[in-house]
Each structure stands twice: as C-alpha cells, then as structure tokens.
Amino acid sequence: MNKTLVNIGLIGFGTIGSGVIEIFNQNIDLIEKKVGKEVNLKKVVDLDISTDRGVEISSEKLSTDVNDILEDPEISIVIELIGGYEPARSFILKALENGKHVVTANKALLAKHWEEITAVSEKNNVRISFEASVGGGIPLLQPLNESLAANNFEGIYGIINGTANYILTKMSEEGLEFDDVLKEAQEKGYAEQDPTFDIEGHDTAQKLIILTILGFGTYVAQEKFHVEGITKITPQDIEFTSKKLKYVTKLLGITRKVGDELEVRVHPTLIPQDHLLASVNDVFNGVYMIGDSVGPVMMYGQGAGMMPTASAIVGDCIDIISNPEKEITYGPPQSQEKAIKNMAEVVSKYYIRLKALDQPGVLHKISGILSKYHISLESVNQEKNEENQSIPIFMVTHKASEKNIMDAISQIDQLPEIKAPCMLIRILED
C-alpha cells in the first residue's frame, strides 16, 4: 500500500536550516512512522547554495529561486528560516495565500505583523506554526495553546533570552563586570557582535508578545509596554542583592493579570533565591506560568541553538502532517482582551542603590524625599568609609507605584550630595 507523500520546502539554509536538514537525514524513518506518511524535503532555497554547511543534501534539491517552493503545487508545507521582516513577511504571506502551511521561528515578524499573518492564515484555511519562536527547543507554545487551554492565566514570567541570562549568570558566579562577560559571550558565540537586541530586552519583548497572545488572547505591540535591558547592572548590585537580600538577578518578561488590566513589561528583576526561575542559569530559558486550575507550571530547557530549535521546527511539521485539518485558535477568545496597565501605575517593591557623600544629614534628605512621594523603606544599608568620600547606600522599599518611585529618584538625583544616578531594580514577589 502506497503512503501519502508530503513535500516540504525550506527557505533559509543557515544554522537552523542546517539543523532541520540534519534531523530529516537522521530521523526520517522515525518521522514517517509517527505520521504514517512519506515525508520528503523537496527543495531548499537560499541565496548561497555553494557553501558547505556540513550536512548532506543533493544538489538537485538546492535552489536560489524562492518561487521553486512558493509556486510548487506539490509542496504543502513551507519552513521559513531567513528571519527579519522582509522578504520573510512577503514569502510567508505568499505561501499562505497559495494554500501552504507555514512553519517559522521568526518571533520578530510574528510580534510585529501578528494580526496580518494570522488573518491570511485563517482566510486560506492553512496553519502558521511557530513553536521555535519562543524558547527554542522547549515544548512551550503548543502546550500553552492546547494542554493548558482550560486555564485562565494569572501570570506568565519568562527568562527567554539566553544571551542576557548567560551574562547575568557569569556576573553572579564570578563577580565580573558586564562588559567583560559580554566580550566572553561574543567569543563563545553566545552573543552577536552587535548584541543590542539581546541585552536591551528587545528579543525578550518580542517573545513576550507571543506568550501574551497565547496566554491572554491579547496582542500588545512592543511600543505599548516598558522594555529595559541589563547594561546598567553592576557586580556590586548582584553581590549585595544575592548575599544580603537573597535574590537572583534575571532579565524577566512579565505578563500578569491585575484586576481587569494586564501588566506587560520587560526589565531586570530580583527573584527570590528559592523561586523556580532562580535556578534557570547560563543560556537556558525558563517560563513560569500560573493557571487558575493547574496552578504553577514551569517549562525549562535550551532556548536557542541549532539542534534544539530545529527540533521544534520539525515538530511543528510533524503536527501539521498529522493534523492538517486541525482548526487553530491563537490564544483565548478576543472577548477576554484586557486593557494594558500604564507602567506608571505598576506597583512593586524596589531595590535602589545610591552613591552619596558620607556627610551628616544625607540620609535624612533622601528619606524626606521618599516620604514626600509616599514611599516607605523596608531596609537601608550603608557601606562604611573612613576617607569621607562617596559611599554606596542600598535601599529596599515597600510596595510603591512606579510613578512615585521615578519622581522621587529624579529629585534625589539632583541633590548635590548624590554623585551618580540612582540604580533601580524591581523585585518579584510571589
């Protein structure tokens, strides 16, 4: 009995694309046994098809013309792995319009053009699958959209950028400066030569947009929420908060329900050392979710890399082949859409580090300003200094609004006794 043949086209023969080809080469028998069909990677398209990528593929399958995939009626699944906005957006839309399912890892494109892409997918009754776009090889998005779909989520908290997490882990373990660890990460290939996207929180923000869609049924453009990176974190902050306060510093993407509103934000966060997320180190990712029925759930694993990401890509292909007619709803119904809370109204505890002259009355001035903005202190620590020079002062506040904290910090920074801008890190509480 002849099996049904499913042809797949791959756009992008880079690192992840090479991993996809390797999986098809090594595990094709396993894949075909799982889906009960014959599976053929028919065509691979890239501008460069001459460079040796270290994987076996016949020259007949290689092309530089994307229409060899997009216009081929025999190809029913298109994998897009070129990244960026264009021409990836045009290729995906054309594939969908031509009745082809699409698998992608392109979180930037999904975060920016979500509504357009999903509308075209639904109009043409084909699927857009993107498990690899958040968390690399971690099985995260499909369980969130299916196995956990019975839950109203109270919050989703994600360490979802391996570069930033590696840097903060190394700073914590070895007491190194940010710039030194960044250089090491670049030498090891964990960070790009231009690392801005990772260290300033933009990559985390794009992934958080996708998690927010699936968890809360709400699309929030990046410009509508607070995004802050890790470049201002110092070994001094990490050492004090770790040893004295028992916190771990992480770059965290947060979406949580507060009344009828959603808080969506990305920033460095102090996490209690006994929290599950505190154990997510190096280039690993972790996403902690709280559902009203299931309670807390933690997903953990390699968030990037050739083979983990390729594993998620091929997994999406297997799901489509097994369930080509499956109707997909992306997250809860839009009727559950929430208003987005203004960052100025967010309430949190805060860690504040100041650099002040060691003079009488300085703490009195600072506490007076904090009191003016209704901010009370949980603890104050001051390092001793025998030379009457500037000293660090470490403070932890009780809960206060972001606006009040920012107004107070702005006024404190203007005091003549303050010798450097205040450092502020928000604190996560259960």
N, C-alpha and C positions, 0 to 999 in steps of 0.2 A: 504494500500500500504506500503510495507516494505521499510524503508530507507536504503541507502547505509551505511555500517559500516566502520568507520575509526578507526584503532587501533594505539595507541601511546605508545611508550616506553620511560621511563625516566631513565637516568643514572646519579645518584647522588641524595641522599636523605638527603642533608644538609639543610641549612636555606632556600635557594631559592627553592630547590626542594620541601620542605615542603609547601612553599607558592603556588607553582604550583598545588600541590595536593589539597590544601585548595580551590583554585579557581575552580578546576574541581568539587570538592564536593559541593560547594555552588552555582555555576552558570552554571551547566551542561545543564539545561533546556534552559537558555538564549543562550548558545553557540550553542546548537543543532538547535535552532530556527534560529539563524543567518546563519548557514551554510547549513541548510536543510538536514543534515545527522546525523546519530547516531555516537556519539563520545565516545570512550572507552579508558581510561588509562589502558592498559592491563597489563603492567609489570613495576615494579620499581626495579632497581638494585643498590645495594650499598654493600660495604664490611661489614658494620654494619647495620643489619636489626632488631636488638633486642632493641635498644634504643628507648624510647618513644619520638617522635617528636611533640606530641600534636595535630596530625591530624589523622583522621580516614582513615584507609586503611586495606583491608582484607589481611590476611597472605598469601593467595594464590597468591596475586599479587607481593609479595616480593621475591627477589632472590639475591644471591651473584654472580651469573654467568652472565657476560655481554652478552654471546652468546645467552642467553634466549631472548634477544632483537635483537642482530645483525643478528642472524641466523633464526629468526622467519619470515617466508614469509608473515604472516598476519599483521605484524607491518609495517606501511608505513611511519611513522614519528618518528624520534629519537630525544629526547631532551638530550643534553649533558650539565651537570652542575657540573662536578667534577673539572674543572679549571686546570690550569697549562698546560705544554707542552705534557708530556707523563704520563699516557697512553691515554690522551684525543685525541691527534692527531691520533693515531692508531685507536681508536674507531670511530672517525668521518670519517676517510678515508674508513674504512671497511663498515660503514653504507652507505656511498655514493656509493661505489663500488657494494654494494648489492641492489642498486636501491632505497634506502630510503632517503627521505628528512631529513635534519638535522636542528635543531634549537639550538642555543648556545648563551651564554653570555660571551664566553671566548675571551675577547679582546686581551689577551697576545698571545694566539695561533694564532688568526687571524693576528695580527700585524707581527708575525714572519714568518708564513707559508701561507700567503695570496695566493700567486701565485699557490702553490701546491694544496691547498684545493679547490680553485675556478676552477682550471683546471680539477680536478677529478669530481667536481660537474657538470660542463658543459659536460664532456665526457659521463657521465652516465645519462644526461638529468634529473637531480634532483636538488632540490634547497638547498642552505645553507642560512639560515636566522639568523640574529644576531642583531635585534633591541635593545635588552637588553645590548649589549656590550658597548654602549656609552650612557650615560645619564639615565641609569636605566629605570624608567617608562615614561620618556619623549618621545613622538612620534616624533622622530628626523630623523632617518636614512631613513625610507621609504618615508617620505615627501621629504627629500633631494634628493633621488634617483628617485622619481616619480613626485610628485606635483610641485617640483621646478626644474625639469629636463630641462626645456626650457631655463634656465639661464646659462650664463657664469658667474661664481662667481669671484668677485673681491677679496673677503677675507672671511675667516671663523675664528672667535675668540671664544674660549671656556673656560669657568670656569667649568671644568669637573672632578674635584676631590673634593668630599665633605669633606674629612678629612682636606686637606690643606685649603679649604675655611672656614671651621669651626674655625681652629686655627687663621687665619688672621682676621676673624670677631671678635673673642673674644679679640685678642690683640688690635684691633681698638677700641672696645667698652669699654673695661675695663682697658686698659693700662698695661696688663700683659706681662710677659716675655714669650718667645717662649716655653721654657722647662716646665713652669708651666701649660700653656694651653695644651701642648701635653699630660702631665700626666692626666689632667682632661678629655681630649678627650679619652684617653685609658680607664679610669674608667667608662666612659659613653658608651663605645663600639663603638665610632666613629672612633677610631684609633686602628690598630693592635698593639700587644705587640712589634713586630718589624715593625715600621712604615716607614722604609726606602723607600719602593716602592712608598708611597704616598707623603711624604714630600720632596723627592729628585726629584720629577717630572716624574718618570718613568711610573706611571699609566696614567698620563695626556698624555705623549708622545705616548703610545700605542693607546689610544683613538683618538689622533690627526692623527695618521697614517690612521685609518679607515675613519675619516672625510675627509682627503686629497684624499683618493681613490675615495670616492663618490662625492666629490665636484669638483675635478680637474682631475680625471682619471689617477692619478699618484701614484704609490706605492713608498714610501720612507722609507727605513729601518731606525731604530732608531739611529744607529751609524753614520748616514749621516747628522744628524742635531743637533743643540745645545739644550741641556737639562740641566736645572738648577733648584734647589729646593729653599725652603723658609727658610732654617735653619739659615741664616745669618741676617734675618730681625729682627730689634730691635724695642721696643716700641718708642724709640727716632725717628727712621725713620718714623714710622707710624704717630706719633703725629705731627711732623714738616710738612710732606707732606700733611697731612689732614688739619691742621689749617692754615698753611701759603700758601700752594700751591693749596689747594682744589682738592687733588687727593685721590683716594682709592687704597689700595694695594691689588692686586689679583695675584694668580698663573694662568697665561694665556697660553693656547696653541694657536698658531697663524699660519695659512697658508694664505698667501696673494700673489696675482699676482703683480709682479713688472716688467713691460716690458715683455720680453719673458722668465722670470725666476719666480720661486716660492721661496718665503721665508717660511721656515718651522722652527719653534722654540718654545721652552717651557721655560719660566722663570718668575720670579716675575715682575709685570708690574704696573706702576702707571696709573690709569684710571681716567679721569675727573669725578668729582662727579655727573655731570648731564648726563653722559652716561648711557644707559640702563643697561649695565653689572655691573655698580657700585652698583646697588640695589640687586644683587644676593648675599645673605648672608647665614651664618650658613652652613648646609650640603647640601643646594640646589645647583643645577647646572644651568648654562645658556649658550646658544650658540647663538652668534650673527653672522648673515650671510648677505653679501651684494651681490645681484644678479644684473646683468645689466638690467634686465627687471622688476623684482619685487621690487628692491630696498632693504632697510634693513629689515631683518626679525629676530625676537628674539624668541627662544624656551626656556622655563623655567619650572622647576619642580624638583621633588625629583630624584636625580641622583643615589640613591642606596637604600638599604633596601629590606626586604623580599617581601612585597606585591607589591610595585611599580615595582620591577624587574620581579617578577613572572607575573605581568600583561602584561609586554612586551613580555615575553616568550609565554604565552598563546595567545596573539595577533598574534604572528608570526604563531603559529599553525593554528589559525582560517584563516589567509590569505592563507596558503598553502592548507588547506582543501577546501577553496572556489575557489582557482585558482591554482590547481595542475599543469596545463599545461602552466602557465604563464612563458614566457621567461624573464629571469632576466639579465640585463646588469649592471655590478657593476661600476657605475660612467660613465663619458663621455668617448667617444672612446679614445683608447690609442694614436691615432694620435694627440690628444691635449696635450700629455705629455710635461711637461715643464722641463727645466734644473733647478737644485736646486742651489739657490744662496748661495755662501760661506758666513758663518756667519761673517767673517772678513769684508765683503763688505756691510753688512747691515748698513743702515743709520737710525739714531734715535736721539731723544733728550735724555739726561741722567740726572738723579739726582745723585750727588756724595756727600758723607759725609766723611770728613777727621777729624782726631784727631791730632792737631798740637800744638806745644808750642806757648804760647802767647808772641811772640817776634816781634820786628820790622823787616820788610823785608820778612816775611814768605809768605804772600800773593803775594808779588812781585815774589818770586821764583816759586810759584805754577802757577801763571798766565803766567810766562815766558815759562814754560814747555808746558802748554796748547797751547800757541800761536805757539810754535815750531811745534806742530802737527796740526795746523790749526783748533783749537777748540776755539770758542768764547763763552762767558758766557752770559746767559740771566739774571741771578741773583746770588748774593752772600750774604749769611747771616752768621754772626759770633756771637756766644754767648759771653756775657761779662764774664770776670773772674778777680776777684780782687786779686787773690793769685798767679798770674803769673805761673799757671800750664797749662797743656794741655787743649785745648778747642775744641769743635766741630765747624767745618766750613761746611756749607751746600751750595752746588752749583747746579745750573741748567744750562745745556749747551744749545746752539742752536744745530741744527742738525749736526751730525758728524758721520764719519764712525766708525764702531766697532773696526777696526784695530788701527785707530788713538787714540781712547779712551783708548784701552788696553795698547798701547805703552806708552801713557802719564801717565796712572795710575802706570804702572810698574816703571817709572822713579820717579814719585812723592813719591811712597812708599819708595824709597831709600834715600830720604832726611833725614838728622839727626833730623830735627825738627818734622817729622811725627812719631807719637808714636803708630800707629795701622794701619793695612792695610785699604786702602780706601774701602768704601762701595759704590756699584754702582747699580742703578735700572733703567731700561729702561722705557721710558714714551710713552704711546699710544696716538697718535693724530688722530683725525677724518680725 
